[in-house]
Amino acid sequence: MTDSIINISVDEAVELVGAGAFLLDVREPDEWAAGHATLATHVPLGTLPDSVSLIPKDQVIVCVCRLGGRSARAAAFLSDLGYDTRNVEGGMQAWAEASYPLVCDEGEPEIL
C-alpha cells in the first residue's frame, strides 16, 4: 500500500467536505450508529473492497474512523486504486472534541 498517506486535521477535513469532498466513515456499524458526522457515508473498512463502486472517483475522499488507524488503511487502499484521498488525524474522537456536529440513530450522539 501507499506509504505517503496525506493526514489532515479535523478542521481541514471540515473545510474540504464543505468544499465538496466525500466524507467516508469506515468504522463498524455500532460505532456509526452511536454517532457520526452529518455528511458522512458509511462503508465499514472490512466491506470497502466490495463497495468501491459507492465511492466517487471525481471527488477528494476524506477517510475517517475513531482515531485514524483504520481510515489510514482505507485511504491507502483507495489511493492505490487511483483515488485522491486524505486521512483525518484523530478521527471522530478529534471531530467530537472540536465540537463539530454529530448525529446518531437514537439518543445523544457519542463516539465509541
C-alpha positions as a printed Julia matrix, in Angstrom:
112×3 Matrix{Float64}:
   0.0    0.0    0.0
   0.97   3.61  -0.45
   3.37   4.97   2.17
   2.52   8.6    1.5
  -0.9    8.98   3.12
  -1.91  12.62   3.42
  -3.0   13.21   7.0
  -5.17  16.23   7.73
  -6.65  17.85  10.81
 -10.34  17.81  11.63
 -10.55  21.49  10.7
  -9.04  20.74   7.28
 -11.46  17.83   6.86
 -14.47  20.02   7.6
 -13.18  22.61   5.14
 -12.67  20.01   2.41
 -16.1   18.44   2.95
 -17.65  21.91   2.87
 -15.95  22.44  -0.49
 -17.37  19.21  -1.91
 -15.12  16.39  -0.71
 -16.68  12.97   0.05
 -16.53  12.06   3.75
 -16.09   8.3    4.17
 -16.6    6.8    7.64
 -15.04   3.32   7.79
 -15.96   2.43  11.39
 -18.03  -0.58  12.42
 -21.85  -0.39  12.38
 -22.18   0.02  16.16
 -19.7    2.92  16.13
 -21.58   4.56  13.25
 -24.96   4.14  14.98
 -23.65   5.73  18.2
 -22.56   8.94  16.47
 -21.28  10.16  13.12
 -20.76  13.3   11.08
 -23.89  14.54   9.33
 -22.47  14.42   5.78
 -20.59  11.12   6.12
 -21.17   7.99   4.09
 -20.73   4.74   6.0
 -18.73   1.89   4.49
 -17.06  -0.31   7.14
 -13.4   -0.97   6.38
 -13.97  -4.71   6.05
 -16.51  -4.18   3.27
 -14.6   -1.45   1.41
 -13.07  -3.74  -1.26
 -16.57  -4.91  -2.22
 -18.06  -1.4   -2.0
 -15.61   0.62  -4.1
 -18.35   1.34  -6.62
 -20.04   3.51  -3.95
 -17.04   5.83  -3.76
 -16.92   8.67  -6.32
 -13.71   8.96  -8.36
 -14.23  12.66  -9.13
 -14.04  13.96  -5.54
 -11.41  14.09  -2.83
 -12.14  11.25  -0.41
 -11.75  12.2    3.26
 -11.47   8.98   5.29
 -12.34   8.89   8.98
 -12.59   6.26  11.73
 -12.44   6.5   15.52
  -8.79   7.57  15.89
  -7.21   7.45  12.42
  -5.7    3.97  12.0
  -8.43   2.22  10.03
  -9.08   5.31   7.95
  -5.36   5.46   7.07
  -5.66   1.9    5.72
  -8.79   2.89   3.78
  -7.05   5.97   2.36
  -4.05   3.88   1.29
  -6.27   1.23  -0.31
  -8.28   3.81  -2.25
  -5.16   5.77  -3.17
  -3.68   2.62  -4.7
  -6.84   2.43  -6.85
  -6.32   5.97  -8.11
  -8.49   7.93  -5.67
  -7.39  11.29  -4.25
  -7.58  10.57  -0.5
  -6.95  12.2    2.86
  -6.89  10.68   6.34
  -8.34  12.54   9.33
  -5.82  12.51  12.19
  -7.53  11.8   15.48
 -10.65  10.58  13.68
 -14.13  11.01  15.07
 -12.66  11.39  18.55
 -11.0   14.63  17.4
 -14.18  15.57  15.49
 -16.24  15.36  18.69
 -13.58  17.17  20.75
 -13.65  20.02  18.22
 -17.46  20.21  18.7
 -18.33  19.59  15.06
 -21.9   18.31  14.57
 -22.73  14.67  15.22
 -25.91  12.7   14.65
 -26.94   9.23  15.78
 -29.68   6.68  15.28
 -31.22   7.32  18.71
 -30.41   9.26  21.87
 -27.44  11.56  22.25
 -24.54  11.05  19.83
 -21.31   9.68  21.27
 -18.08   8.3   19.85
 -17.39   4.66  20.67
